[in-house]
Amino acid sequence: MNIIHTADWHLGQTFFEYDRTHEHDCFLEWLSQQIESNNVELLLIAGDIFDSPNPSAESQKRFYDFLCSVTKRNNNLKIIITAGNHDSGARLEAPDPILESLNVTVRGVVRRTNDGEIDFERLIVPVNDRLCCLAVPYLRQGDYVASESYDKGVQSMYSELYRRAKERFECVIAMGHLQATGSEISIDDRYERTTIGGLDRINPGAFDDGIAYTALGHLHKAQRVSGRENVRYSGAPLPMSFAERNNRQSVTLVKLIDGAAEIENIEFDTPVKLLSIPREPLPIENVIEEIASLPMGAIDNISPLLEIKVLITEPEPGLRNRIEEALEGHAVRLVRIEAVTRSGEDTLSAPMSYEELKKIEPAELAKSIYCQKYGTEDIPAKIKELLTDVIKEIEEEEK
């Protein structure tokens, strides 16, 4: 059986207010082509279909149009979908009766039996007489058996599901939306972090060695987990932030042969590139030199999205205007200017009482803060002069 594993579509996302509809349309059409050309019989979508638990009508239409189109074009295709932390599991499951007629199975929430027990059987989705899938959505507190930690609770969930599945099926695959210990996350990427301090990290040992393949979502970089070839993140089809601009976007093709998985990544060439210049923050003059090397031409909906990092040593009130003027005629879309300052030594880092703070001269305090922010030894003469005038004016008013 040929399987494609994908995740983290984030339909409806805007990138610094730029609409990504065209990018998502390109991906979905490309995915349809990959399903056909690789004779795929099973599509696994491991969570974060939408960017928000309350997606727009347009985003939902795009998703359901894809499901209808791809199943119509591929009569033998089965699709299994699980919810991610960005999704509303209940919303995903709402059209179940219609989706089941298209051979699409959605598992968005963990349900309970009449006795209040976890309905494990519902999360074991038959693919055929020999193969099943442990279709586990993003797990929240209360979705798993009470345990000493999130990690232990999730592990107990998968252990019990696998035990039950092996009683009825020769081959088992699994899905999950989580952060596995030992996996690589992007620096400063809010999309990939759900809790502070890594309390939601799951030991890969949660996935029994007998599971033929585990399809994970949540992390946006395609990767295997802790050296286990058959436990994988497919990665997101589009970079969700500049922190992900160097990721290679892909889906994972899995060929199940006699219970063993042959795995390869199929890369997707995203239509819109993310550019970040310079590599490290530089003064505005150097930045303008780098801007000059950017491609010239008209701007359209596939023009690269640009981040500029500027090193500043003093206030630059005309910074944005200078950059925008330099960009005129270049075929890029500016989305962000990051002004970076050198961090000087914090001379006021020690805790102070109110009485101690009152003893510090306003000019001294202002100098310390300015030098700390801009990495200088003193305040420029013009600013110092203006500051002195303001302080004198305030002191005269207080007399």
PyMOL commands that set and color helices and strands:
alter all, ss='L'
color gray80, all
select helices_A, chain A and resi 21-37+57-73+89-93+96-100+120-123+150-166+190-192+196-198+204-206+242-244+284-291+319-327+354-358+362-374+381-398
alter helices_A, ss='H'
color red, helices_A
select strands_A, chain A and resi 2-6+14-15+18-19+42-46+78-82+104-107+124-126+131-135+171-177+179-180+201-202+213-217+223-225+228-233+250-257+260-267+274-282+305-312+333-341
alter strands_A, ss='S'
color yellow, strands_A
deselect
rebuild
show_as cartoon
